[in-house]
Amino acid sequence: MAIIVNPEGFVTAREHIPQAHKLALSDIAAKEPVLRYGSVIGHANRPIPAGSWVREEMLDMPVPPPLDELPLATAVPAPQPPLEGYTFEGYRNPDGSTGTRNVFGIATTVQCVAPTVEYAVRRIKTEILPRFPNVDDVVAITHSYGCGVAIDAPGAAVPIRTLQHIATHANFAGRPLVVSLGCEKLQPARLFSSDLPILESGNVIRLQDERGFGEMVSAILEAAEKRLSQLDRRRRQTCPASDLVVGLQCGGSDAFSGVTCNPAVGYAADLLVRAGATVMFSEVSEVRDAVHLLTPRAQTPGVARDLIREMRWYDEYLAAGRADRSANTTPGNKRGGLANIVEKALGSVAKAGSTALRAVASHGEKVTANGLVFAATPASDFICGTQQLASMNLHVFTTGEGSPYGLALVPVVKVSSRTALAEKWHDLIDIDAGRIATGQATIEEVGWHLFHFILEVAGGRKTWAEHWGLANALSPFNPGPVT
Ligand code: CA
């Protein structure tokens, strides 16, 4: 039996308590609140004696913070001292964005063309790319959207703007080749309505205009050769850290996530903000139960109201599907000691660090503000990652249970909550934040380490996910109807 020291004295564990799970530090009567992170994560539905294992079924979830009663910009953090002189080697683009990789991108308007484009990409990689050594990769933006959808419904705006922003990504130098089928609802002119140079002749290949599969592939290969020769002339230049747009996400979280990796990422987020960069956090259903901690930190009441607008939209979206935020937690989260979504959310928002919330973006909108930004996305790893690609040029992913997640378009830095995971997955995890739990490092030390690592990765150092070529499929969020 373990003995735990608590400010009020010693507590002896009454039973075996698995690693990362909770122990009651004092007697808790039925209906009394149970606190973690100083917040209520539930009310005891039975007496819980000190030293007991506190489990999901012993807690009744509190109602989520009421959205009409939140404090707006009441405790705006003062700006922290700027960090000067931090740089990385990036690719500058004519539109003012900065790439972290030099990639030839092929945008697609509809899923129907995906296998043909993927066939062409295999040929480009073996037959053409080796002649252009300054280009890192060829990536096709394939997806499940584009036709069979109510394209004029309000929800359609989300996947359409997401795909437009991904197609013009900084790592593509803002200029993709476009492959269209011909008869699809998402016509190239609709996908790129405001971007006429992309629609120039020769830059859009319509498969229904070609004579047979051989000609389709030849047309793509010919266009690829031309674009690759342009991209091959790009060179990395020294860029300020403020050119970074870092997306933060957690996946497969456990009860250590909120005390090790997420606070360390939050510390690194503060450093990035101090260096002038943009840091996005997302995952609405993992913010909902901690929103009362964030609206006071909003730079203005308007920013706080924007955050509340996104929470309300998602409440209604879930309610329409007869679900609520409790549908978020997975069997792995619970095995890892997270009793419910409230506890998960309180740990998740630690990624957002301690600076003022500067702006809020809706699903799929491009983030343009510097500083800390909430970019609304679902919490689903592959959908959140896809949505964040609309803006980010580097991704940080924290995990407790472990996921070999990766993205083709930007480097993904993976941070583990526990040393045991970092050791078991020594060839997948980039940074071990479990050292915070074992006392080998502080949150500040891991945060600084991650900050420097991010700058190196932005400048070309490969992450484990890139080393193995791990890239999850793109899954744009589509809240609109399918026909
Ligand atoms: Ca996630």
Boltz pocket constraint, residues with backbone or C-beta under 6 A from the ligand:
constraints:
  - pocket:
      binder: B
      contacts: [[A, 249], [A, 250], [A, 251], [A, 283], [A, 378], [A, 379], [A, 380], [A, 381], [A, 384]]
      max_distance: 6.0
